[in-house]
Amino acid sequence: MLERTDALALLGLASEAGEDEVESKYLILAKRHKNKDDDEPSYPGGPVFSKVTEAYHSLIGYHKLEAPVYAKLSRREKLRYLIDNYSPEIGFAVCAALLAVMMALGIYWFMNGLR
């Protein structure tokens, strides 16, 4: 993980930059990097995108756990890791599952008539 000052410098942000500014800058760099390899700079003279991603992850507090480390965690620690790092994805999956169930019930009721 990079130090905060190094990560901010890599993204081209001031030392007092907030989380919104970090996300905004990362998204801009990600759009510039579209259709390029990770070891290729986003623009001439710019940082390599894998380093940009590493800087972004260190600034937002994301840390990827390797499989052997994850396997050694307790059930509660695994759940906390998933909630901390994947809550939007979990929420989307739950909403999609509920929508699918509601559609299936609607089709069932439509086909069999409401009784």
C-alpha positions as CSV (number, residue, x, y, z in Angstrom):
1,M,0.0,0.0,0.0
2,L,1.1,3.5,-0.8
3,E,1.4,6.3,1.7
4,R,-1.4,8.8,1.5
5,T,0.9,11.6,0.2
6,D,2.4,9.4,-2.5
7,A,-1.0,8.1,-3.6
8,L,-2.4,11.7,-3.8
9,A,0.6,12.8,-5.8
10,L,0.2,9.9,-8.2
11,L,-3.4,10.9,-8.8
12,G,-2.4,14.6,-9.1
13,L,-4.5,15.7,-6.1
14,A,-3.8,18.2,-3.3
15,S,-3.0,16.9,0.2
16,E,-6.4,18.0,1.5
17,A,-8.4,16.1,-1.2
18,G,-11.5,14.4,0.1
19,E,-13.0,11.0,-0.9
20,D,-15.2,12.6,-3.5
21,E,-12.3,14.2,-5.2
22,V,-10.3,11.0,-5.2
23,E,-13.2,9.0,-6.7
24,S,-13.8,11.7,-9.3
25,K,-10.1,11.8,-10.3
26,Y,-9.9,8.0,-10.5
27,L,-13.0,7.8,-12.7
28,I,-11.5,10.5,-15.1
29,L,-8.2,8.5,-15.3
30,A,-10.2,5.2,-15.8
31,K,-12.1,6.8,-18.7
32,R,-8.8,8.0,-20.3
33,H,-7.3,4.5,-19.8
34,K,-10.2,2.7,-21.6
35,N,-9.0,0.2,-24.2
36,K,-5.3,0.2,-23.0
37,D,-3.2,-2.4,-21.1
38,D,-2.7,-2.0,-17.4
39,D,1.0,-1.5,-17.8
40,E,0.5,1.3,-20.4
41,P,0.1,5.0,-19.3
42,S,-3.3,6.6,-19.7
43,Y,-1.8,9.5,-21.5
44,P,1.8,10.3,-22.6
45,G,3.9,11.0,-19.5
46,G,1.1,9.8,-17.2
47,P,1.2,7.1,-14.6
48,V,0.7,3.4,-15.3
49,F,-2.9,2.5,-14.6
50,S,-2.1,-0.3,-12.3
51,K,-0.3,2.2,-10.1
52,V,-3.3,4.6,-10.3
53,T,-5.6,1.7,-9.1
54,E,-3.2,0.9,-6.3
55,A,-3.2,4.5,-5.2
56,Y,-7.0,4.7,-5.4
57,H,-7.4,1.5,-3.3
58,S,-4.9,2.8,-0.7
59,L,-6.8,6.1,-0.4
60,I,-10.3,4.5,0.0
61,G,-9.1,1.8,2.3
62,Y,-9.7,-1.2,0.1
63,H,-7.4,-4.1,0.5
64,K,-7.7,-7.4,-1.4
65,L,-7.3,-10.5,0.7
66,E,-5.5,-13.4,-0.9
67,A,-7.4,-16.8,-0.8
68,P,-5.2,-18.5,1.9
69,V,-5.6,-15.4,4.2
70,Y,-9.3,-15.3,3.5
71,A,-9.7,-19.0,4.3
72,K,-8.2,-18.5,7.7
73,L,-10.7,-15.8,8.8
74,S,-13.6,-16.6,11.1
75,R,-17.1,-16.5,9.7
76,R,-17.7,-13.1,11.3
77,E,-14.5,-11.7,9.8
78,K,-15.4,-12.9,6.4
79,L,-18.8,-11.4,6.6
80,R,-17.4,-8.1,7.8
81,Y,-14.9,-8.1,4.9
82,L,-17.7,-8.8,2.3
83,I,-19.9,-6.0,3.8
84,D,-17.1,-3.5,3.9
85,N,-15.9,-4.1,0.4
86,Y,-18.9,-5.4,-1.6
87,S,-22.1,-3.8,0.0
88,P,-23.3,-2.2,-3.3
89,E,-23.0,-5.4,-5.2
90,I,-24.7,-7.4,-2.4
91,G,-27.6,-4.8,-2.4
92,F,-27.9,-5.1,-6.2
93,A,-28.0,-8.9,-6.1
94,V,-30.7,-8.9,-3.4
95,C,-32.8,-6.4,-5.3
96,A,-32.4,-8.4,-8.5
97,A,-33.4,-11.6,-6.7
98,L,-36.5,-9.9,-5.2
99,L,-37.5,-8.5,-8.6
100,A,-37.2,-12.0,-10.1
101,V,-39.4,-13.5,-7.4
102,M,-42.0,-10.8,-7.8
103,M,-42.0,-11.3,-11.6
104,A,-42.4,-15.1,-11.2
105,L,-45.3,-14.6,-8.7
106,G,-46.9,-12.1,-11.1
107,I,-46.7,-14.5,-14.0
108,Y,-48.0,-17.3,-11.9
109,W,-51.0,-15.3,-10.7
110,F,-51.7,-14.0,-14.2
111,M,-51.6,-17.5,-15.6
112,N,-53.8,-19.0,-12.9
113,G,-56.0,-16.0,-12.2
114,L,-56.1,-14.3,-8.8
115,R,-57.9,-16.5,-6.3
